Amino acid sequence: MRRAGPTDLPAIRAFLGARVERAMFPLSNLDRFGLDGEADYAPSMWVAEQDGAVGGVLTVGRGGMVMPNLAGNDPAAAIDILRGRAVSGLIGPMEEVRPLLAALGIAGYPATLDRDETHFALDLDDLTVPEGEGSLATLAAADPEEMIRWRADYNVEANGLPHVKAEKEARASYQSYIAAGSHRVLMAGGRPLATSGFNAFLPDIVQIGGVYTPPSLRGRGHARRVVALHLAEARARGVTRATLFSGSDMASRAYRAIGFRRIGQWTLVIFDVKPVVS
């Protein structure tokens, strides 16, 4: 594999775009932060070539997150690229991430999150918006401190973060969500019921993340309604597809109810302390 430069970007975008549901983070981060940019999520990329065309892409964020789209290429080819690097985690299709973890020798390294989730996709023409309580509002419509608490609780519950780290991340995330306009809240009578967010987005497809309903409000259909309304809003401005990954049977049932279908398994590994690949 060789390091990608600006002239490689059209071919990289074409390759990843052909499997876009599996490549939302690399493509969205590339658009938002630029190749080899300064932000933590800015991607650097390496390409495997087959008959003069891109046949696999390894993406590494500046902060150390590894996102493989190797398309069947030997994961050992990535070892030289990652040797000596501190890796914060790996995210991607299970059949890509698990072999790469093993090849790097860091499978089983202590992690705050190490989970395989169900990967879903939806053509927004097939979206079902359920009836129910509440209407969609921007995240700023709800009390900021309450939204930060919800995000911190999400970080503890879904991402396994300790409370202090969860709150710190929540405060930083809230500001970034407001700036990006990426998140929405389901509101009824001035009270928030549930949140939905886009953690990656392109002109024609979005990836749902950060869906949260506090425990006292669960079991009432709020999550599926806020996600569906958020996607309907996106559809109205030209988005045609959506994808997400689900960590529980309850969440999966909610997503299926609004039209999502399973397309595979997704793996998320976030290390407690970054291992250095040897």
C-alpha beads as a LAMMPS data file, in Angstrom:
LAMMPS data file: protein, C-alpha beads

278 atoms
277 bonds

1 atom types
1 bond types

-500.0 500.0 xlo xhi
-500.0 500.0 ylo yhi
-500.0 500.0 zlo zhi

Masses

1 110.0

Atoms # bond

1 1 1 0.000 0.000 0.000
2 1 1 1.180 3.552 -0.676
3 1 1 0.390 6.910 0.921
4 1 1 -2.358 8.786 -0.899
5 1 1 -2.011 12.360 -2.092
6 1 1 -4.453 14.927 -3.455
7 1 1 -4.343 13.501 -6.984
8 1 1 -5.587 10.154 -5.619
9 1 1 -8.755 11.602 -4.101
10 1 1 -11.101 11.176 -7.106
11 1 1 -10.205 7.476 -7.336
12 1 1 -10.475 7.037 -3.552
13 1 1 -13.878 8.706 -3.493
14 1 1 -15.053 6.497 -6.350
15 1 1 -13.824 3.338 -4.616
16 1 1 -15.289 4.208 -1.217
17 1 1 -18.447 5.639 -2.768
18 1 1 -19.194 2.270 -4.342
19 1 1 -19.431 0.844 -0.784
20 1 1 -20.527 4.055 0.883
21 1 1 -22.508 2.474 3.750
22 1 1 -19.205 0.880 4.863
23 1 1 -17.173 4.053 4.382
24 1 1 -19.185 6.919 5.838
25 1 1 -16.618 7.932 8.440
26 1 1 -13.651 8.140 6.016
27 1 1 -15.634 9.942 3.324
28 1 1 -17.374 12.356 5.678
29 1 1 -14.156 13.141 7.559
30 1 1 -12.352 13.673 4.272
31 1 1 -14.971 16.229 3.213
32 1 1 -15.111 17.968 6.592
33 1 1 -11.447 18.035 7.641
34 1 1 -9.403 17.429 4.495
35 1 1 -6.710 14.915 3.656
36 1 1 -3.864 15.092 6.211
37 1 1 -5.585 17.998 7.971
38 1 1 -4.960 19.280 11.493
39 1 1 -8.164 18.143 13.236
40 1 1 -8.231 14.953 15.321
41 1 1 -10.585 13.319 12.814
42 1 1 -8.663 14.485 9.731
43 1 1 -7.816 11.397 7.669
44 1 1 -4.583 10.207 6.181
45 1 1 -5.070 7.483 3.582
46 1 1 -3.156 4.639 1.977
47 1 1 -4.286 2.805 -1.138
48 1 1 -3.851 -0.722 -2.438
49 1 1 -3.864 -0.838 -6.224
50 1 1 -5.057 -3.573 -8.537
51 1 1 -4.428 -3.246 -12.270
52 1 1 -3.737 0.454 -11.834
53 1 1 -6.965 1.159 -9.934
54 1 1 -7.687 1.642 -6.232
55 1 1 -8.615 -1.738 -4.756
56 1 1 -8.459 -0.990 -1.032
57 1 1 -8.110 1.977 1.314
58 1 1 -6.707 2.229 4.825
59 1 1 -7.711 5.422 6.652
60 1 1 -6.024 6.635 9.843
61 1 1 -7.341 9.688 11.683
62 1 1 -4.840 12.144 13.129
63 1 1 -6.030 11.086 16.585
64 1 1 -5.194 7.435 15.874
65 1 1 -8.539 5.951 14.782
66 1 1 -8.060 3.267 12.111
67 1 1 -10.797 2.676 9.521
68 1 1 -10.118 -0.193 7.090
69 1 1 -11.786 -0.618 3.718
70 1 1 -9.358 -3.223 2.415
71 1 1 -11.876 -5.108 0.256
72 1 1 -10.262 -8.489 0.740
73 1 1 -6.645 -7.352 0.591
74 1 1 -4.332 -9.092 3.058
75 1 1 -4.619 -7.159 6.365
76 1 1 -0.917 -7.793 6.932
77 1 1 -0.264 -5.140 4.274
78 1 1 -1.388 -2.540 6.826
79 1 1 1.118 -3.587 9.486
80 1 1 4.060 -1.621 8.060
81 1 1 1.877 1.489 7.780
82 1 1 0.736 1.262 11.393
83 1 1 3.954 0.007 12.973
84 1 1 5.110 2.440 15.648
85 1 1 1.785 4.294 15.689
86 1 1 -0.400 4.758 18.754
87 1 1 -3.852 3.457 17.800
88 1 1 -6.923 4.885 19.544
89 1 1 -9.281 2.306 18.068
90 1 1 -10.640 0.601 14.975
91 1 1 -14.038 1.153 13.387
92 1 1 -15.502 -0.566 10.358
93 1 1 -17.152 -3.690 8.959
94 1 1 -16.568 -6.667 11.250
95 1 1 -14.969 -8.738 8.490
96 1 1 -12.413 -5.952 8.003
97 1 1 -11.736 -4.923 11.612
98 1 1 -11.410 -8.270 13.370
99 1 1 -8.731 -9.706 11.012
100 1 1 -6.818 -6.425 11.107
101 1 1 -6.860 -6.379 14.922
102 1 1 -5.409 -9.883 14.926
103 1 1 -2.778 -9.039 12.310
104 1 1 -1.686 -6.005 14.327
105 1 1 -1.384 -8.081 17.495
106 1 1 -3.689 -5.814 19.513
107 1 1 -6.846 -7.948 19.641
108 1 1 -8.023 -8.142 23.237
109 1 1 -6.066 -5.066 24.346
110 1 1 -7.931 -3.275 27.191
111 1 1 -10.728 -1.208 25.685
112 1 1 -13.574 0.982 26.874
113 1 1 -15.586 -0.371 23.937
114 1 1 -15.136 -3.609 21.988
115 1 1 -18.387 -4.600 20.349
116 1 1 -19.899 -6.011 17.179
117 1 1 -23.182 -4.352 16.218
118 1 1 -25.829 -4.917 13.563
119 1 1 -25.319 -2.689 10.532
120 1 1 -28.456 -1.307 8.855
121 1 1 -29.270 0.703 5.730
122 1 1 -32.381 2.448 4.425
123 1 1 -33.550 3.933 1.137
124 1 1 -35.409 7.010 2.356
125 1 1 -38.232 6.337 -0.105
126 1 1 -39.028 3.426 2.226
127 1 1 -38.957 5.487 5.435
128 1 1 -41.944 5.125 7.767
129 1 1 -42.579 8.004 10.185
130 1 1 -44.561 6.656 13.155
131 1 1 -47.286 8.612 14.853
132 1 1 -46.525 9.645 18.394
133 1 1 -45.788 12.354 20.885
134 1 1 -43.516 15.284 20.157
135 1 1 -42.140 17.234 17.220
136 1 1 -38.646 17.736 15.870
137 1 1 -36.530 20.678 17.039
138 1 1 -32.905 21.729 16.802
139 1 1 -30.656 20.657 19.642
140 1 1 -30.397 24.282 20.771
141 1 1 -34.139 24.293 21.544
142 1 1 -33.514 22.140 24.634
143 1 1 -31.693 23.153 27.803
144 1 1 -27.940 22.900 27.071
145 1 1 -27.019 21.444 30.464
146 1 1 -29.682 18.753 30.122
147 1 1 -28.458 17.837 26.655
148 1 1 -24.879 17.639 27.939
149 1 1 -26.046 15.354 30.779
150 1 1 -27.839 13.144 28.272
151 1 1 -24.727 12.931 26.109
152 1 1 -22.595 12.081 29.142
153 1 1 -25.051 9.337 30.142
154 1 1 -24.926 8.038 26.560
155 1 1 -21.128 7.982 26.709
156 1 1 -21.213 5.893 29.877
157 1 1 -23.961 3.536 28.694
158 1 1 -23.075 3.079 25.031
159 1 1 -19.350 3.838 24.887
160 1 1 -18.169 2.580 28.267
161 1 1 -16.474 5.838 29.260
162 1 1 -15.817 6.639 32.930
163 1 1 -18.003 9.458 34.248
164 1 1 -15.373 12.209 34.293
165 1 1 -14.230 11.466 30.743
166 1 1 -17.844 11.033 29.607
167 1 1 -18.806 14.524 30.798
168 1 1 -15.720 16.147 29.300
169 1 1 -16.440 14.535 25.929
170 1 1 -20.115 15.499 26.211
171 1 1 -19.339 19.194 26.650
172 1 1 -16.998 19.223 23.673
173 1 1 -19.432 17.218 21.545
174 1 1 -22.373 19.482 22.351
175 1 1 -20.524 22.494 20.983
176 1 1 -19.520 20.633 17.832
177 1 1 -23.114 19.427 17.274
178 1 1 -24.461 22.965 17.582
179 1 1 -21.819 24.256 15.148
180 1 1 -22.487 21.484 12.622
181 1 1 -26.286 21.518 13.001
182 1 1 -26.081 17.726 13.022
183 1 1 -28.394 16.797 15.913
184 1 1 -32.099 17.091 16.684
185 1 1 -34.313 16.640 19.732
186 1 1 -37.890 15.395 20.017
187 1 1 -39.804 17.979 22.080
188 1 1 -43.276 17.925 23.647
189 1 1 -44.604 20.757 25.789
190 1 1 -41.145 22.246 26.111
191 1 1 -39.723 18.965 27.409
192 1 1 -37.108 16.886 25.532
193 1 1 -38.006 13.237 24.936
194 1 1 -35.166 11.817 22.805
195 1 1 -32.272 12.859 20.580
196 1 1 -30.977 11.868 17.155
197 1 1 -27.782 12.824 15.375
198 1 1 -25.797 12.434 12.185
199 1 1 -22.254 11.344 13.016
200 1 1 -21.265 11.292 9.338
201 1 1 -22.915 12.919 6.355
202 1 1 -22.550 13.342 2.614
203 1 1 -24.837 15.157 0.162
204 1 1 -26.972 12.073 -0.559
205 1 1 -26.516 9.834 2.500
206 1 1 -26.360 10.274 6.275
207 1 1 -25.271 8.039 9.123
208 1 1 -27.336 8.079 12.314
209 1 1 -25.543 8.108 15.662
210 1 1 -26.026 9.291 19.227
211 1 1 -29.678 8.245 19.487
212 1 1 -30.643 8.559 23.136
213 1 1 -33.746 8.364 25.300
214 1 1 -33.333 8.671 29.079
215 1 1 -34.385 5.527 30.994
216 1 1 -37.532 7.111 32.436
217 1 1 -38.888 7.811 28.945
218 1 1 -38.029 4.536 27.213
219 1 1 -40.534 2.077 25.764
220 1 1 -42.782 4.801 24.327
221 1 1 -41.483 4.934 20.744
222 1 1 -39.631 8.217 21.167
223 1 1 -36.347 6.961 19.657
224 1 1 -37.874 5.618 16.482
225 1 1 -39.957 8.786 16.076
226 1 1 -37.051 11.213 16.504
227 1 1 -34.879 9.227 14.073
228 1 1 -37.663 9.013 11.503
229 1 1 -38.460 12.719 11.754
230 1 1 -34.773 13.598 11.480
231 1 1 -34.459 11.462 8.352
232 1 1 -37.644 12.914 6.865
233 1 1 -36.141 16.377 7.333
234 1 1 -32.962 15.220 5.570
235 1 1 -34.987 13.637 2.769
236 1 1 -36.730 16.985 2.179
237 1 1 -33.387 18.579 1.374
238 1 1 -32.322 15.813 -1.048
239 1 1 -30.754 13.056 1.044
240 1 1 -31.762 9.667 -0.386
241 1 1 -30.184 7.051 1.905
242 1 1 -29.258 6.428 5.507
243 1 1 -27.200 3.957 7.484
244 1 1 -26.575 3.161 11.145
245 1 1 -25.393 0.426 13.480
246 1 1 -27.325 -0.896 16.465
247 1 1 -25.998 -2.298 19.734
248 1 1 -29.180 -3.844 21.154
249 1 1 -32.196 -5.901 20.098
250 1 1 -34.518 -3.152 21.342
251 1 1 -32.815 -0.545 19.176
252 1 1 -32.767 -2.908 16.197
253 1 1 -36.526 -3.443 16.479
254 1 1 -37.045 0.311 16.508
255 1 1 -34.935 0.795 13.391
256 1 1 -36.614 -2.055 11.530
257 1 1 -39.989 -0.513 12.376
258 1 1 -39.139 2.629 10.395
259 1 1 -37.771 0.727 7.402
260 1 1 -34.102 -0.120 8.024
261 1 1 -32.776 -3.478 6.799
262 1 1 -29.730 -5.384 8.002
263 1 1 -26.705 -5.297 5.684
264 1 1 -23.976 -6.783 7.906
265 1 1 -22.054 -6.451 11.153
266 1 1 -20.126 -3.396 12.325
267 1 1 -17.253 -3.433 14.814
268 1 1 -16.288 -0.622 17.183
269 1 1 -13.140 -0.889 19.280
270 1 1 -11.948 2.069 21.350
271 1 1 -8.887 1.431 23.493
272 1 1 -8.624 2.523 27.102
273 1 1 -4.962 3.490 26.562
274 1 1 -3.619 3.672 23.017
275 1 1 -1.468 0.623 22.183
276 1 1 1.547 1.199 19.962
277 1 1 1.719 -1.255 17.082
278 1 1 4.992 -3.174 17.185

Bonds

1 1 1 2
2 1 2 3
3 1 3 4
4 1 4 5
5 1 5 6
6 1 6 7
7 1 7 8
8 1 8 9
9 1 9 10
10 1 10 11
11 1 11 12
12 1 12 13
13 1 13 14
14 1 14 15
15 1 15 16
16 1 16 17
17 1 17 18
18 1 18 19
19 1 19 20
20 1 20 21
21 1 21 22
22 1 22 23
23 1 23 24
24 1 24 25
25 1 25 26
26 1 26 27
27 1 27 28
28 1 28 29
29 1 29 30
30 1 30 31
31 1 31 32
32 1 32 33
33 1 33 34
34 1 34 35
35 1 35 36
36 1 36 37
37 1 37 38
38 1 38 39
39 1 39 40
40 1 40 41
41 1 41 42
42 1 42 43
43 1 43 44
44 1 44 45
45 1 45 46
46 1 46 47
47 1 47 48
48 1 48 49
49 1 49 50
50 1 50 51
51 1 51 52
52 1 52 53
53 1 53 54
54 1 54 55
55 1 55 56
56 1 56 57
57 1 57 58
58 1 58 59
59 1 59 60
60 1 60 61
61 1 61 62
62 1 62 63
63 1 63 64
64 1 64 65
65 1 65 66
66 1 66 67
67 1 67 68
68 1 68 69
69 1 69 70
70 1 70 71
71 1 71 72
72 1 72 73
73 1 73 74
74 1 74 75
75 1 75 76
76 1 76 77
77 1 77 78
78 1 78 79
79 1 79 80
80 1 80 81
81 1 81 82
82 1 82 83
83 1 83 84
84 1 84 85
85 1 85 86
86 1 86 87
87 1 87 88
88 1 88 89
89 1 89 90
90 1 90 91
91 1 91 92
92 1 92 93
93 1 93 94
94 1 94 95
95 1 95 96
96 1 96 97
97 1 97 98
98 1 98 99
99 1 99 100
100 1 100 101
101 1 101 102
102 1 102 103
103 1 103 104
104 1 104 105
105 1 105 106
106 1 106 107
107 1 107 108
108 1 108 109
109 1 109 110
110 1 110 111
111 1 111 112
112 1 112 113
113 1 113 114
114 1 114 115
115 1 115 116
116 1 116 117
117 1 117 118
118 1 118 119
119 1 119 120
120 1 120 121
121 1 121 122
122 1 122 123
123 1 123 124
124 1 124 125
125 1 125 126
126 1 126 127
127 1 127 128
128 1 128 129
129 1 129 130
130 1 130 131
131 1 131 132
132 1 132 133
133 1 133 134
134 1 134 135
135 1 135 136
136 1 136 137
137 1 137 138
138 1 138 139
139 1 139 140
140 1 140 141
141 1 141 142
142 1 142 143
143 1 143 144
144 1 144 145
145 1 145 146
146 1 146 147
147 1 147 148
148 1 148 149
149 1 149 150
150 1 150 151
151 1 151 152
152 1 152 153
153 1 153 154
154 1 154 155
155 1 155 156
156 1 156 157
157 1 157 158
158 1 158 159
159 1 159 160
160 1 160 161
161 1 161 162
162 1 162 163
163 1 163 164
164 1 164 165
165 1 165 166
166 1 166 167
167 1 167 168
168 1 168 169
169 1 169 170
170 1 170 171
171 1 171 172
172 1 172 173
173 1 173 174
174 1 174 175
175 1 175 176
176 1 176 177
177 1 177 178
178 1 178 179
179 1 179 180
180 1 180 181
181 1 181 182
182 1 182 183
183 1 183 184
184 1 184 185
185 1 185 186
186 1 186 187
187 1 187 188
188 1 188 189
189 1 189 190
190 1 190 191
191 1 191 192
192 1 192 193
193 1 193 194
194 1 194 195
195 1 195 196
196 1 196 197
197 1 197 198
198 1 198 199
199 1 199 200
200 1 200 201
201 1 201 202
202 1 202 203
203 1 203 204
204 1 204 205
205 1 205 206
206 1 206 207
207 1 207 208
208 1 208 209
209 1 209 210
210 1 210 211
211 1 211 212
212 1 212 213
213 1 213 214
214 1 214 215
215 1 215 216
216 1 216 217
217 1 217 218
218 1 218 219
219 1 219 220
220 1 220 221
221 1 221 222
222 1 222 223
223 1 223 224
224 1 224 225
225 1 225 226
226 1 226 227
227 1 227 228
228 1 228 229
229 1 229 230
230 1 230 231
231 1 231 232
232 1 232 233
233 1 233 234
234 1 234 235
235 1 235 236
236 1 236 237
237 1 237 238
238 1 238 239
239 1 239 240
240 1 240 241
241 1 241 242
242 1 242 243
243 1 243 244
244 1 244 245
245 1 245 246
246 1 246 247
247 1 247 248
248 1 248 249
249 1 249 250
250 1 250 251
251 1 251 252
252 1 252 253
253 1 253 254
254 1 254 255
255 1 255 256
256 1 256 257
257 1 257 258
258 1 258 259
259 1 259 260
260 1 260 261
261 1 261 262
262 1 262 263
263 1 263 264
264 1 264 265
265 1 265 266
266 1 266 267
267 1 267 268
268 1 268 269
269 1 269 270
270 1 270 271
271 1 271 272
272 1 272 273
273 1 273 274
274 1 274 275
275 1 275 276
276 1 276 277
277 1 277 278
